[in-house]
Amino acid sequence: MDKQIFQVPAGVSSVKTMSGCLRIQFDTQQNLTGEQLALIFSWMDQVGHLTFAINQIDVTDLTDLPPIQKTSKKTRSQQLREKLWCVWNEKHSDKFDEFQDYYDHTLDLLIEHYEKQRH
């Protein structure tokens, strides 16, 4: 079991509601080491506990944490569609008026890519 804990001074800089979730963005002015960055990147797409306080967190604050419950019962295609929606919403909504247009375009590119792999 991974017992590593990452702790750094940070502030909440943005809160955004999204489809089925909430995005909380934290910013730090701390210069992070390569080891710290590697740890953060290794946790991408993982579910864990987030503890945030204005004051220093004491070890006793971290006792009796509830178990992490993975609630996603989505199929792989539903997960992919959700990720594509996030990309469209964040980067491509100005190029495609409707998500369905972006979705169809992206799947056409994906299908074309794998068709080329067959030949």
C-alpha positions as CSV (number, residue, x, y, z in Angstrom):
1,M,0.0,0.0,0.0
2,D,1.3,3.4,-1.0
3,K,1.9,5.5,2.2
4,Q,3.5,8.5,0.5
5,I,2.1,11.8,1.3
6,F,2.8,15.0,-0.6
7,Q,2.6,18.2,1.3
8,V,3.3,21.7,0.0
9,P,2.1,25.2,0.8
10,A,-0.7,26.0,-1.7
11,G,-3.8,28.0,-2.2
12,V,-7.2,27.3,-3.9
13,S,-7.1,29.4,-7.1
14,S,-10.2,28.1,-8.9
15,V,-13.3,26.0,-8.3
16,K,-15.3,24.8,-11.3
17,T,-18.3,22.6,-11.5
18,M,-18.2,19.9,-14.2
19,S,-20.3,17.1,-15.4
20,G,-20.6,14.8,-12.4
21,C,-17.7,16.3,-10.6
22,L,-16.0,19.3,-9.1
23,R,-12.6,20.6,-10.1
24,I,-10.6,22.4,-7.4
25,Q,-7.4,23.9,-8.6
26,F,-4.5,24.5,-6.2
27,D,-1.5,26.7,-7.0
28,T,1.8,26.7,-5.2
29,Q,4.8,29.1,-5.5
30,Q,7.0,26.4,-4.1
31,N,9.8,25.1,-6.3
32,L,9.3,21.4,-6.5
33,T,12.0,18.8,-6.9
34,G,12.0,16.3,-9.7
35,E,11.2,13.6,-7.2
36,Q,8.2,15.5,-6.0
37,L,7.0,16.1,-9.5
38,A,7.5,12.4,-10.4
39,L,5.4,11.5,-7.4
40,I,2.5,13.8,-8.4
41,F,2.6,12.6,-12.0
42,S,2.6,9.0,-10.8
43,W,-0.7,9.7,-9.1
44,M,-2.5,10.9,-12.3
45,D,-6.0,9.4,-12.6
46,Q,-5.7,7.9,-9.2
47,V,-8.3,8.3,-6.4
48,G,-7.0,9.4,-3.0
49,H,-7.6,11.7,-0.1
50,L,-7.2,15.5,-0.3
51,T,-6.7,17.4,2.9
52,F,-6.5,21.1,2.8
53,A,-6.2,23.6,5.7
54,I,-5.2,27.2,6.2
55,N,-3.0,26.1,9.1
56,Q,-0.3,23.4,9.3
57,I,-1.9,19.9,9.3
58,D,-1.1,17.7,12.3
59,V,-0.9,13.9,12.0
60,T,-3.9,13.6,14.3
61,D,-5.9,15.4,11.6
62,L,-5.3,12.5,9.3
63,T,-6.6,9.6,11.5
64,D,-9.9,7.8,10.8
65,L,-10.1,8.8,7.2
66,P,-13.1,7.1,5.5
67,P,-12.3,4.4,3.0
68,I,-12.1,5.6,-0.6
69,Q,-15.1,4.4,-2.6
70,K,-14.7,4.1,-6.3
71,T,-18.2,5.0,-7.5
72,S,-17.6,4.9,-11.3
73,K,-19.6,2.1,-12.8
74,K,-19.2,3.6,-16.2
75,T,-18.3,1.5,-19.2
76,R,-15.0,2.1,-20.9
77,S,-16.8,3.9,-23.8
78,Q,-18.7,6.1,-21.3
79,Q,-15.3,7.0,-19.6
80,L,-13.8,7.8,-23.0
81,R,-16.8,10.0,-24.0
82,E,-16.5,11.8,-20.7
83,K,-12.8,12.5,-21.2
84,L,-13.5,13.7,-24.8
85,W,-16.2,16.0,-23.4
86,C,-13.7,17.5,-21.0
87,V,-11.1,18.1,-23.8
88,W,-13.8,19.6,-26.0
89,N,-15.1,21.9,-23.2
90,E,-11.6,23.0,-22.3
91,K,-9.9,23.3,-25.7
92,H,-12.2,22.9,-28.7
93,S,-15.6,24.4,-27.9
94,D,-14.7,27.4,-30.0
95,K,-14.0,25.2,-33.1
96,F,-17.0,22.9,-32.7
97,D,-20.3,24.4,-31.6
98,E,-21.7,21.1,-30.4
99,F,-19.9,18.4,-28.5
100,Q,-21.5,15.7,-30.8
101,D,-19.7,17.3,-33.8
102,Y,-16.4,17.1,-31.9
103,Y,-17.1,13.6,-30.8
104,D,-17.9,12.4,-34.3
105,H,-14.9,14.2,-35.7
106,T,-12.5,12.7,-33.1
107,L,-13.9,9.2,-33.6
108,D,-13.5,9.5,-37.3
109,L,-9.9,10.4,-36.8
110,L,-9.5,7.4,-34.4
111,I,-11.1,5.0,-36.8
112,E,-9.0,6.3,-39.7
113,H,-5.8,5.9,-37.6
114,Y,-6.6,2.2,-36.9
115,E,-7.7,1.5,-40.5
116,K,-4.2,2.6,-41.6
117,Q,-2.7,0.3,-39.0
118,R,-4.3,-2.7,-40.7
119,H,-2.7,-2.0,-44.1
